[in-house]
């Protein structure tokens, strides 16, 4: 039990040292993550579509 209490106390001390982002920073970073994810998804989707069309054309021909 003492080990668990010690772990919790030390974890809490470490969390006090964390430099937490402000709400505006968190919002801005969230927007960046969503935008980059959408861009990567569109990029992958575009090439998936192209390769699907090519594969169907080769299979039909």
C-alpha positions in Angstrom: 0.0 0.0 0.0 2.9 2.4 0.8 4.3 1.8 -2.7 1.0 2.9 -4.3 0.8 6.0 -2.1 4.4 6.9 -3.0 3.7 6.4 -6.7 0.6 8.6 -6.5 2.4 11.3 -4.6 5.4 11.3 -7.0 3.1 11.3 -10.0 1.2 14.3 -8.6 4.5 16.1 -8.1 5.5 15.5 -11.7 2.2 16.7 -13.0 2.7 20.0 -11.1 5.9 20.5 -13.2 4.1 20.2 -16.6 3.8 23.3 -18.6 0.1 23.1 -19.6 -1.1 24.9 -22.7 -3.5 27.8 -22.5 -7.0 27.1 -23.8 -6.3 29.2 -26.9 -3.1 27.2 -27.6 -5.0 23.9 -27.1 -7.7 25.2 -29.5 -5.1 26.3 -32.1 -3.2 23.0 -31.9 -6.5 21.0 -32.2 -7.3 23.0 -35.4 -3.8 22.2 -36.8 -4.2 18.5 -36.1 -7.6 18.4 -37.7 -6.4 20.3 -40.8 -3.3 18.1 -41.2 -5.4 15.0 -40.8 -7.9 16.1 -43.4 -5.1 17.0 -45.8 -3.4 13.6 -45.4 -6.7 11.9 -45.7 -7.5 13.8 -49.0 -4.0 13.0 -50.3 -4.3 9.3 -49.6 -7.9 9.2 -50.9 -6.8 10.9 -54.1 -4.1 8.4 -54.8 -6.4 5.5 -53.8 -8.9 6.7 -56.4 -6.3 7.0 -59.1 -4.9 3.5 -58.4 -8.4 2.1 -58.3 -9.2 3.5 -61.7 -5.9 2.2 -63.1 -6.4 -1.2 -61.6 -10.0 -1.5 -63.0 -8.7 -0.3 -66.4 -6.0 -3.0 -66.4 -8.4 -5.7 -65.3 -10.9 -4.8 -68.0 -8.4 -4.5 -70.7 
